[in-house]
Amino acid sequence: MTDLVSTGAEASFQREHPGYAATAVLDDLRATDFARLDRDGHVYLDYTGGGMFASSQLAQHIELLESGVFGNPHSINPTSAASSELVLVSCAVNSLEKS
């Protein structure tokens, strides 16, 4: 019964606020990259700038970490060189985005 009431309330809301349909992309993003919120029954609000990581970010980072061995960028060895290269690329991308 709750689903029927919720669906009716949602339909009524959407009729009264047709512009809300433009935010469907956010619903899709929540369903894909932040599914753990609904799965675990959470609402996450943070007004201090501490954002949640998206599942796609985590997957990309795991892929990066599994693709090589990354050492301390302050050392001198092949694994450290790999880390240093990532740092340099990141800095270059960040400065391009700011210009």
Buried (B, 14 or more C-beta within 10 A) or exposed (E): EEEEEEEEEEEEEEEEEEEEEEEEEEEEEEEEBBEEBEEEEEEEEEEEEEEEEBEEEEEEEEEEEEEEEBBEBEEEEEBBBBBBEBEEEEEEEEEEEEE
